[in-house]
Every structure is written in C-alpha cells, then in structure tokens.
Amino acid sequence: MLGYEIVRQLLERGQEVRVLDIEPLEDRRCEGIVGDIRDPSAVDRACAGMDVVIQTAAAVWNVRTPRRRYEEVNVGGNRQVLDACLRRGISRLVYTSSMDVVVDGRRPIVDGDESLPYPPRLPSDAYSRSKILAERMVVEANGPRLATCILRPVGMYGPRDKYHLGTIVGMARRGVSLRLGDGSARFSHAYSENVAYAHVLAAAALRPGSPVAGQCYFVCDHYPAENLFDFMAPFLRALSLPVPRRSIPYRWAWALAAVAEIVAPRSNFNRFAVIQTCVDHTFVDHKARRDLGYEPRVSREEAFRRSVAWLRAGTPTR
C-alpha cells in the first residue's frame, strides 16, 4: 500500500527508482529486485548506486505472524539496510515507523506529538517492541556520513490496504457486527497517498546536518479524528454491508479478549485490538508541516472514493 504510492509519486517526479520486494514488481517503469530484507546480498544489490533509501519494509502486526519474525525483519532487516547504506556511501535514509512506538496500552493519547517518550518498559507486543528497537537504531545511525529521519504514520488506509480496512470489511462479510467501547474513543487516520507524499518530501529535505536529520515525524490527515467504528461505517454502507450497532463495554471487551488470546490465539480479537478501539489514540503532525512542508494532498472525500473503488474491485484504482 505505502510502498506502491511512494514509487508512483517518485516516478511522477521523474526520479529513477529501484524496488526491493518479496514479490515481483508490476510497474515496468522502474527496476525491481525480488528479495528479502533479511538477505544482506539482496539489500546490497538494491542499494548499489542509489542516492537515497526509503525503508518501508516491515513485518506488520498480525496475530498469525510468529514473534521471531518481527525481530528478524523489523530489527535484523533494518540493520542490513543501515549497513548497506554506510557500505555504499548513501547519505540519506528515510525510515517508516509507526504511531505504536509511543503506545503503552494503558493511558490514552490525545493530540500526541513527537515529545511523547517511548514506554518506560519495552512492550510485550512483539510488533511495537521491534519498531521501537528499529527506531533507536535509525536515530543512532544519524551522522555526518548518513542522515536519517523517521516518519510515524497513524492508522493508515487506502487502496491495497490488507490490514485496516481489510480487517473491518472482512469481519462484516463474515457477519460479525459488533462495536467495541462506548463510541467516545477517537483514533487518528491517514490516507496512504498522503503518507507517501510525506515520505517524498522527507527524502528531498534530508541531508547530513540538515534540520530534518535525526528527527521523528508523525504523519496524519487534515480532518479531526473520530471513533474507529464511525470512521468505518461509510465504507461498510458503500459496500452494502451491515454497520455495527450493538456494542460491548470496554471492560467486558478487555476481559473477553484476554480469554480469546488463550482459547483462540490466532484471532484478531485480542487486547491489542481492544485498546486501539476503546482508548483515545489521536496525534498531530505540526512538526511535519513545519519542517517538511507537508500538507495532505488528497481530500477526505477523494480518499474515500478511491478506497471504496478498490474495495469493490479488489484491484488497484489506476
């Protein structure tokens, strides 16, 4: 989802692009290398001769992913990228992180910004833990030889979204029609093309010693955050799917999720999901607007239209 949009926007600007992915590249306008970020030879070939690396590869949170995979890909794979950049003399690295690096699972976050610290103890959630470790690695690597910066998208959605829209739509198609919480919790979202645009801007602004070097940036959209289920409702209606009306109180949902983690450990219903939907998680991107000149370039209405078109067709909108 994100990588596709970054590549497309770079090609629109006339940039020469090379992609490393575990699947073959569909776009013949740029070079594609099929390989794994954990493979140092594949990463080295991908980085050879490049001016800037945008590192979006990650094992994304999924209950079916083995815990060790997050460490191997998000930490070990990221180390391969940093080593290749230094070995190849590449001076710029933009790293894609996540809002989850500052989520501790206990306290709400309202209009959070980059001053938020990491949780005092590394979370037990393997995904968040691995992204924190990778972030620290990227910040420490920043220096006169390699300038690095980190972008932290909030809840991302759009065409090719397998995780956010895909999960809610999939549940609705299976007949699951329940809300979690009382509807008061808000959650920030960002459309994938807007997040990609922030990456393109960061790559252009980043230089060793520049104000962007060594910095972290949240990336959001321009409209107020709302409850997750209220945000999803128009997508479900557009697909003629049932919109959840009945709700489970937060405490009940938490208790049921704890049980579900034991009896059905591969279920998407778990305490991580409950926290994300029943506790405020909203962020601001003032710093990205100030330093990168970022502003969402796709409106909410157009983002909705493109996303629904993809959900209906099951294929890219372009």
N, C-alpha and C positions, 0 to 999 in steps of 0.2 A: 504493500500500500504506500508507505512513505518513500521507499527507495525508488519505486516507479515514478512518482511525481517529481522527485529531485532530479532524476535523469532527464525526464521530459523537459523540465524547466531549464536545465543546463544546455540541452540541445537547442532549445528555442533561442538561447543567447549566443549560439554559435560556438560553444565550448566543445573540445574534444573529450570524450568520456569513455572510460573503461569500467566495466562492472564485474565484480566477483560475486557469484551467487551459487547456491547449491543446485539451481535449476537453469536450464538453457535460457539465454536471453532472446526475447521475442523481437525486440527492436533492432533492426539491422543497421541503423544509423550510427551505432557505436559498437565497440569491441566488447565481447562477453567472454569471461573465463568461468568455466564450471569448476567449482572447487569449494572447499570447506575452510572457514576462517581459522580452524584449529590446525590446518596444514601449513607449516611455515613456507614451503616451496610455492604453494598456490598464492599465498598472501604476498610473497616477494615478487612473483611474476606480475601480480595485479598492480603493485606499487611502482614497478620499474618505469622511470621516465615521467612520473606524474608530478604536478606542482602542488596539488592539494589532495588530501584524502578525507572523504566524508564517511564516517564509520557508523552505519545504521544496523549492521548485522547483530542479531541477538537471539537467544532463546527466550521467547516471550512467555509470560506467565500462562501456564496451562497445567491443570491437575494431572494430566497424563504424561507430563514430561518428568523423567527421572531427575531427582535432586542433583545428582552429579553433573547433569548436562548443563545446568546454569553455571556452575563453576568452570567447566571445560570451555564453554562458548563465551560467556559474558566476561569472564576474568582471563582465562588462559588464551582465548582467541583474541581478546583485546590486547593482551601483551604481545602477541605475534604482530599485530598491526603497528603498535608503537615501535617495536624493534625494527620492522621493515622500513618505517619512515626514517628512523635515525640512520639505518644502514644505507638507504638510498638517497639520503640528503634532502628529503622532503621537508619543507619548512612550515607546513600548515596542516593541522588535523582538527576537524570538527567531529565531535562525538555526540551521538544521540543517546541520551539517558532517559529518565522518567520522573514524573512527579512523585513516584512511590519512594524515592530515596529519602524523603523527609516525613513520610507517614509512619507513625509509631503504633497505630492500631488502637490507641486509647483516647487521644484528645482530638477534637475537631480542628480543622484548619479553615479559617475564614480569611479570604483575601491574602493568602500566603505569598511571600516573596522570597528572594534569594537570601535574606538574612536568617531564614529558618535553618537550624542545625540538623545534622543527621541525628537519628535517635541515639540516646546515650549508650545503648547496647545494640549491637548488630541484631536485626530482626531474625526470628526463626524462619520466616518466609524466605525460601531459597532465592526467588527472583529478586526481591528487594535487596536482600543481602548482597547478591552478586553485582547488582548495579551500583551499590554504594562502594564496594571494593574497586570496581572498574572506574568510577568517577575519581576516586582518590588517586588511582594510578595515572589517569589522564592529567589531573591537576599537577601532580608531582613531576610529570614529564615536561611540563611547560618550561621553556627556557630560551636562550639565545639561538639554539640550533633548531628547535621545533616549537612553534607556537600552537597551543591547544586551546580550545574552548568547548563548552558543554551546553547542549540545548536539552531542556526538560519539557517535552510536550505533556500537556494534561491529557484527559481522556480523548484519544484520537479516534475519528470515524471518517468514513468516506468510501468510495469505490475500492474494491478488493479488501475490505475490512472483514477478516475472518474471526476477530475476537470480540469486538464491542457490539456493533450492530448485529453481527452474525450470531452471537450468543442469544440475544434477546429475541430476534426473529426466529431462531431455531426453537427456542422454548415455546413461543407462541404457536408455531406449526405443530408442535407435539402436544398441544392442548394445555400447557402449563400457563395459568392465568392468575398469578398472584403478585401483589406488590409487597415489598419489604419496608417496614417502618411506617411512620405516620404521614409521610409525604413532605415533611418540613426540611429534611436534609437536602443540601444543594451540592451539585457536582459540576466541575468545570469541564467543558469540551473544546476541542479544536478540530477543525476540518483539515484533512490530510494535505490538501494543496496549499493551505496557509502555513502549515508546519513546514512543508517542503520549501516554501518561499523564505522562511526564516533561516533555513539551512543555507540556501544560496546566498543570502545577504551576509551571513556569518562568514562563509568562505571568502567572500570578497573583502570583508573588513579586517580579517585576521592577518596579522603579520607579527613576527617576533618583536616584542617590545611595544606593540600597539595596545591601546586601552582594552581591547577585546581579549587579549591573550590572558589565559589563566582564569577566565571568568565563566560563571554558570548563568543560564538564562531560562526562565520559564517561558513557554510559548502557549498562548491562549487565543481565543477568538474575541470578537469585539462586542458580543452581546452578553447580558447578565446570565450567570449560571442559574440553573433550575434543577428541580428534582429529577433524578435519573429516569424515573418512570414517566414523568410528564414530558421529558425530552424525547423519549422513545415512542410515545403514544401516536404522534402524527405519522411516523414511519409505519407503524402497525396498521393504522387506518388506511394509509395509502395502498397497503398490500392486502387489504380486506381481511386482516387478521384480528382476533379479539384483543381488546385493550384491557389489561388487568384492572379490576375494580375492587376485589376483596384484598385485604392486607393482613400481614402478620406483624404484630408489635415487635419492636427491636429486640427486647429481651427474650421473647419467645423464639424469634428467628435465630438469635445467637445460640441459645440452648439447643435448638433443633440442628443447627449447623455443626455444633460440636459433636453431636451424636452421629450425624451424617458422615463426618470425617472418619469415624471408626467403622461404621457398617457399610458405607459406600465411598471409599477414599478417592475414587475417580470421578465423583460427581462434581458438577460446577457449583453446587450448593455447599458452601463452606464458610467459615468465619471471615476469611479474607473478603469474599463477595458481600457478606452482610455488612461489614464495616464500610466498604466502599459505597454502599447504597443507603445506609442508615445514619451515617455521620457526615457532617459538612466536610467537603474537600474542595474548596474554591481557591483560586490563585489569580494573581495579577501579573501582567507582563510589562510593567512600566520600564524596567531596565532594558528589555529587548527593544522597545520602541525608541528609547533614548540613545542607546549605543549602536544599534544595528539599523535604525530607521525602519523597523518592522511595523507594518500595519496589515491586517488580514486583507487579501486582495479579492477573495471570493465572499460574497454576501451569504448570510444565513439562508436566504430563500434559494439562491442558486446552488449552494452546498446541499440543501435538502433535495432539490430536483435531480442533481447528478447522482446522489447516493441512492435515491429511490429507483432511478433508471437502471442503475447497476444491479440493485437487489431484484428487480423484476426480470431482468435479462440474464443475470448470472454471468455476464461478460462485461469487459471494460466499456465505458461510455464513449470512448473515442476509438 
